């Protein structure tokens, strides 16, 4: 089995070692190491040319091999299912790769095995190592874009919002010399799409003269919390590896009208402003070690207000690779409570991966309503006898894996759980648009204290989007499971007259 050091999220490289002794010996042979960065290629054994013994065995997604000594010439490499032996046909083979004795090489397995289009298909990218010398107090970093379903990216390395690399196409890298960055400081790598931040990663401080190869890999189309979500593979010249998940992402929804708009600060820095009822903030990337997320009434300047926030949440509670919906809601003021009571509902995106049905998590954020029952209505627009979600109280949410939804339009019924026979049921028509999503939050909120709204948050694409639904016109009708179709039609006809 291959030698590998794999660390998750936080790692240290070049710790107290003699840099020169960690370099591969290239005096007599060429040196090559493999980096497995293809999300759909299984664990493989790697063979060179016509040899029947593998160079290295059991290389799986996320692995980096040791440097392997090979003759300085051209070689074809064959990738066979792990443990299957040389008699099995290769899953795939490389083109001839020319190795030179003067410089070590990285062979990055990337692209998709089960992909017909050339722009995403499987390939081996040979990257010769030849970093430029680092200035005192600096490091060098080379970045490869191997995100197989990510578009052209920008790379921002200092957090100023201006990418150092603006047009970074798939399967291209940032240059053999490497980008020079300051040593002994936390590193931030932000990926942008058309100038908009899309993903952010944090690396711990690195000693001066460190040389890092950073591979952007994984699938942008799936949640980053998953094993094959978009992440970074980081290697140094010693062959050590760090698997770096994305910084936590937070979307903030305003489900209260008091105040009319909200703004959000992370420490002293404004992250979102003027969030109105039913709106979703832009994504907030939260670096490890960040301060508190604080929520204020919207103000005309971007300076943090001096007073106490409406709500605060410690950033240390957020997990790497996770995405969150934060819903701000409140009970209105009254003679008993002269000031509104604000609540923050924190919902990690935890939808089950479902290839057949969209998933739905219902969130009760309507303070003027007691506990509710919720279910898609049947073909007669009735609540089924067995409810999908029942007796859900204010500030509660249904199961995080999500309720499987029909893949066509349907009507969602919401009624008070403790008053089945008297209170009219509210209906929300949900069309086919949101149903293409892998996971949908449905946030029940009230506007002007009594007007019910259902706010759908689509999590399939980044950034997330929100849509506010008004109740159907039939909201004033009482549709219950003990109502017959004839009774329903009679009420509709009477209402029409």
LODREN-35348 format. One record per residue (C-alpha): x, y, z. Coordinates in steps of 0.2 Angstrom, whole numbers. Layout:
[[X Y Z]]
...
***
This chain:
[[0 0 0]]
[[5 18 -3]]
[[13 29 10]]
[[1 43 14]]
[[-1 56 27]]
[[-19 63 26]]
[[-25 76 38]]
[[-42 84 38]]
[[-46 103 38]]
[[-31 109 48]]
[[-13 103 44]]
[[5 108 45]]
[[19 106 32]]
[[37 108 32]]
[[38 107 51]]
[[56 107 57]]
[[64 98 43]]
[[79 100 31]]
[[70 105 15]]
[[84 99 4]]
[[84 81 11]]
[[65 80 7]]
[[67 83 -11]]
[[67 67 -22]]
[[84 61 -29]]
[[84 66 -47]]
[[102 63 -51]]
[[100 45 -59]]
[[82 43 -62]]
[[67 54 -65]]
[[54 55 -51]]
[[35 55 -52]]
[[21 55 -40]]
[[2 53 -43]]
[[-12 64 -36]]
[[-29 55 -37]]
[[-41 70 -40]]
[[-55 62 -50]]
[[-71 60 -40]]
[[-78 46 -50]]
[[-62 35 -53]]
[[-62 21 -40]]
[[-47 15 -30]]
[[-34 9 -43]]
[[-17 1 -45]]
[[-5 10 -56]]
[[6 1 -69]]
[[20 7 -80]]
[[21 2 -98]]
[[21 -17 -100]]
[[26 -21 -82]]
[[15 -34 -73]]
[[19 -28 -56]]
[[11 -11 -50]]
[[21 4 -47]]
[[9 8 -32]]
[[-7 0 -26]]
[[-23 6 -18]]
[[-23 24 -24]]
[[-40 31 -20]]
[[-48 48 -22]]
[[-38 61 -11]]
[[-22 51 -11]]
[[-5 57 -16]]
[[9 44 -18]]
[[27 45 -13]]
[[39 50 -27]]
[[43 35 -38]]
[[60 33 -46]]
[[58 29 -65]]
[[69 29 -80]]
[[71 46 -88]]
[[61 42 -104]]
[[43 41 -110]]
[[31 30 -101]]
[[13 25 -103]]
[[3 22 -87]]
[[-11 10 -84]]
[[-24 12 -71]]
[[-33 -5 -66]]
[[-45 -9 -52]]
[[-36 -11 -35]]
[[-32 -29 -31]]
[[-37 -35 -48]]
[[-20 -39 -55]]
[[-12 -36 -72]]
[[-23 -48 -81]]
[[-38 -35 -79]]
[[-40 -23 -93]]
[[-36 -5 -88]]
[[-50 7 -83]]
[[-40 19 -93]]
[[-22 23 -99]]
[[-12 39 -101]]
[[-4 46 -116]]
[[15 44 -116]]
[[22 55 -103]]
[[40 61 -105]]
[[50 61 -88]]
[[66 71 -86]]
[[79 67 -73]]
[[82 86 -69]]
[[65 89 -62]]
[[52 79 -52]]
[[34 78 -59]]
[[16 77 -53]]
[[4 67 -63]]
[[-14 73 -58]]
[[-28 61 -61]]
[[-43 72 -65]]
[[-59 74 -75]]
[[-73 61 -75]]
[[-72 43 -80]]
[[-90 42 -84]]
[[-91 58 -95]]
[[-93 59 -114]]
[[-89 78 -116]]
[[-71 82 -120]]
[[-71 97 -108]]
[[-74 86 -93]]
[[-67 69 -98]]
[[-54 59 -88]]
[[-36 64 -91]]
[[-18 64 -83]]
[[-11 82 -81]]
[[8 81 -80]]
[[15 96 -69]]
[[34 98 -68]]
[[40 105 -52]]
[[51 120 -54]]
[[46 134 -42]]
[[55 150 -43]]
[[65 154 -27]]
[[56 162 -13]]
[[61 179 -6]]
[[65 180 12]]
[[49 178 23]]
[[39 172 8]]
[[32 155 1]]
[[27 149 -16]]
[[10 142 -21]]
[[4 134 -37]]
[[-14 131 -40]]
[[-22 119 -52]]
[[-40 121 -57]]
[[-47 103 -58]]
[[-65 106 -52]]
[[-73 95 -66]]
[[-90 104 -65]]
[[-84 121 -60]]
[[-83 135 -74]]
[[-69 147 -76]]
[[-64 154 -59]]
[[-55 169 -52]]
[[-43 166 -38]]
[[-42 179 -23]]
[[-27 176 -12]]
[[-28 191 0]]
[[-46 193 3]]
[[-48 210 -5]]
[[-61 205 -17]]
[[-49 208 -32]]
[[-43 191 -39]]
[[-25 189 -42]]
[[-29 176 -56]]
[[-44 182 -66]]
[[-47 169 -80]]
[[-43 152 -73]]
[[-50 139 -85]]
[[-53 121 -80]]
[[-38 110 -81]]
[[-26 126 -81]]
[[-14 130 -67]]
[[-7 147 -61]]
[[10 144 -68]]
[[26 134 -64]]
[[35 147 -54]]
[[21 148 -41]]
[[13 163 -34]]
[[22 172 -20]]
[[13 174 -3]]
[[19 180 14]]
[[25 166 26]]
[[19 163 44]]
[[2 170 41]]
[[-15 161 39]]
[[-18 159 20]]
[[-35 162 12]]
[[-40 155 -5]]
[[-56 162 -12]]
[[-64 156 -28]]
[[-74 168 -38]]
[[-86 166 -53]]
[[-89 181 -63]]
[[-82 192 -49]]
[[-94 185 -36]]
[[-87 174 -22]]
[[-91 156 -23]]
[[-81 146 -11]]
[[-67 150 2]]
[[-54 140 10]]
[[-42 143 24]]
[[-25 136 27]]
[[-14 138 42]]
[[2 148 42]]
[[17 140 33]]
[[36 143 36]]
[[46 153 24]]
[[52 144 8]]
[[37 132 8]]
[[32 126 -9]]
[[14 120 -11]]
[[4 113 -25]]
[[-15 116 -22]]
[[-27 106 -32]]
[[-45 113 -33]]
[[-55 97 -35]]
[[-72 88 -32]]
[[-89 92 -38]]
[[-97 110 -36]]
[[-114 103 -40]]
[[-115 93 -23]]
[[-115 100 -5]]
[[-97 103 0]]
[[-100 93 16]]
[[-100 77 6]]
[[-84 67 3]]
[[-83 72 -16]]
[[-89 90 -14]]
[[-78 104 -20]]
[[-62 105 -9]]
[[-43 108 -10]]
[[-30 94 -10]]
[[-13 102 -4]]
[[4 94 -6]]
[[21 100 -2]]
[[38 94 -9]]
[[39 81 5]]
[[23 73 -1]]
[[12 77 14]]
[[-6 80 10]]
[[-20 91 17]]
[[-38 89 12]]
[[-46 106 15]]
[[-65 108 16]]
[[-73 124 12]]
[[-75 138 25]]
[[-93 137 32]]
[[-106 147 22]]
[[-121 156 30]]
[[-136 163 21]]
[[-147 175 32]]
[[-166 177 29]]
[[-177 190 36]]
[[-193 183 42]]
[[-198 198 52]]
[[-204 215 48]]
[[-197 223 64]]
[[-185 231 59]]
[[-190 232 41]]
[[-172 228 35]]
[[-157 219 43]]
[[-139 220 41]]
[[-126 207 47]]
[[-108 210 53]]
[[-94 197 56]]
[[-83 205 69]]
[[-82 223 63]]
[[-84 220 45]]
[[-101 221 37]]
[[-106 205 27]]
[[-124 209 21]]
[[-135 224 22]]
[[-153 230 18]]
[[-161 212 20]]
[[-180 214 18]]
[[-194 203 23]]
[[-193 186 13]]
[[-175 191 6]]
[[-160 180 7]]
[[-143 188 10]]
[[-128 185 -2]]
[[-117 170 5]]
[[-106 174 20]]
[[-90 164 20]]
[[-84 162 38]]
[[-66 159 41]]
[[-60 148 56]]
[[-56 159 71]]
[[-68 172 66]]
[[-78 183 78]]
[[-97 183 81]]
[[-110 185 68]]
[[-120 200 74]]
[[-137 206 67]]
[[-143 224 68]]
[[-157 235 60]]
[[-151 241 44]]
[[-141 258 45]]
[[-136 270 31]]
[[-117 267 34]]
[[-106 251 33]]
[[-99 254 50]]
[[-104 243 64]]
[[-117 251 76]]
[[-111 255 93]]
[[-126 248 102]]
[[-130 230 106]]
[[-136 219 91]]
[[-153 211 90]]
[[-145 194 90]]
[[-127 187 90]]
[[-121 170 85]]
[[-103 163 89]]
[[-94 159 73]]
[[-84 145 82]]
[[-100 135 82]]
[[-100 133 63]]
[[-92 117 55]]
[[-80 116 40]]
[[-89 111 24]]
[[-106 115 30]]
[[-119 127 23]]
[[-132 136 34]]
[[-148 145 33]]
[[-150 158 47]]
[[-169 163 49]]
[[-172 179 59]]
[[-189 180 66]]
[[-198 189 81]]
[[-213 190 91]]
[[-221 207 90]]
[[-222 219 104]]
[[-237 219 116]]
[[-242 227 132]]
[[-234 213 141]]
[[-218 213 130]]
[[-215 231 125]]
[[-200 226 114]]
[[-201 212 101]]
[[-192 196 105]]
[[-180 191 91]]
[[-175 173 88]]
[[-162 166 77]]
[[-166 149 69]]
[[-150 140 63]]
[[-152 127 50]]
[[-138 117 43]]
[[-141 110 25]]
[[-142 92 28]]
[[-154 85 15]]
[[-152 67 10]]
[[-145 64 -7]]
[[-160 59 -17]]
[[-158 55 -36]]
[[-177 54 -38]]
[[-186 66 -27]]
[[-182 84 -21]]
[[-181 85 -2]]
[[-191 98 8]]
[[-188 104 26]]
[[-202 114 34]]
[[-197 128 46]]
[[-210 136 57]]
[[-205 155 59]]
[[-223 163 61]]
[[-224 169 79]]
[[-242 173 78]]
[[-247 155 74]]
[[-247 140 86]]
[[-241 123 81]]
[[-246 117 63]]
[[-249 101 53]]
[[-241 101 36]]
[[-243 90 21]]
[[-245 89 2]]
[[-263 88 -2]]
[[-270 73 -10]]
[[-279 73 -27]]
[[-295 79 -19]]
[[-286 93 -11]]
[[-288 85 6]]
[[-276 83 20]]
[[-271 64 21]]
[[-275 54 36]]
[[-257 51 39]]
[[-248 68 40]]
[[-231 71 34]]
[[-227 84 47]]
[[-238 86 62]]
[[-239 97 78]]
[[-223 108 73]]
[[-222 123 85]]
[[-215 140 82]]
[[-196 140 79]]
[[-196 121 76]]
[[-191 113 59]]
[[-195 96 52]]
[[-183 82 49]]
[[-166 89 42]]
[[-164 75 29]]
[[-180 82 21]]
[[-197 76 16]]
[[-197 68 -2]]
[[-208 79 -13]]
[[-217 75 -29]]
[[-207 79 -44]]
[[-222 89 -52]]
[[-232 103 -45]]
[[-243 101 -30]]
[[-252 110 -16]]
[[-245 111 1]]
[[-258 112 15]]
[[-254 120 32]]
[[-267 120 47]]
[[-266 123 65]]
[[-263 107 74]]
[[-275 111 89]]
[[-290 117 79]]
[[-293 105 65]]
[[-311 108 63]]
[[-313 127 64]]
[[-298 136 58]]
[[-297 137 39]]
[[-282 128 31]]
[[-269 138 21]]
[[-264 131 4]]
[[-248 135 -5]]
[[-246 130 -24]]
[[-229 124 -27]]
[[-225 124 -46]]
[[-212 114 -55]]
[[-198 127 -54]]
[[-192 124 -36]]
[[-195 105 -38]]
[[-179 104 -48]]
[[-169 107 -33]]
[[-160 94 -23]]
[[-165 102 -6]]
[[-178 115 -3]]
[[-181 124 14]]
[[-199 130 16]]
[[-200 144 29]]
[[-218 149 36]]
[[-218 167 41]]
[[-231 180 44]]
[[-232 198 36]]
[[-241 211 45]]
[[-243 198 59]]
[[-257 189 50]]
[[-253 187 32]]
[[-246 170 30]]
[[-231 168 18]]
[[-221 153 13]]
[[-203 157 8]]
[[-194 143 -3]]
[[-175 143 -2]]
[[-168 133 -16]]
[[-151 125 -11]]
[[-146 116 -27]]
[[-137 130 -36]]
[[-124 142 -28]]
[[-128 155 -23]]
[[-145 149 -15]]
[[-161 158 -20]]
[[-177 163 -11]]
[[-195 164 -18]]
[[-210 171 -8]]
[[-226 162 -10]]
[[-243 170 -6]]
[[-257 158 -1]]
[[-269 151 -14]]
[[-286 161 -16]]
[[-294 146 -8]]
[[-286 150 9]]
[[-302 156 17]]
[[-310 138 13]]
[[-309 125 26]]
[[-302 109 18]]
[[-300 95 30]]
[[-299 76 29]]
[[-317 74 35]]
[[-323 85 20]]
[[-330 76 5]]
[[-326 82 -13]]
[[-345 86 -15]]
[[-344 98 1]]
[[-328 106 -6]]
[[-336 109 -23]]
[[-352 116 -15]]
[[-342 128 -5]]
[[-332 134 -20]]
[[-348 137 -30]]
[[-356 147 -16]]
[[-340 157 -14]]
[[-340 160 -33]]
[[-358 167 -32]]
***
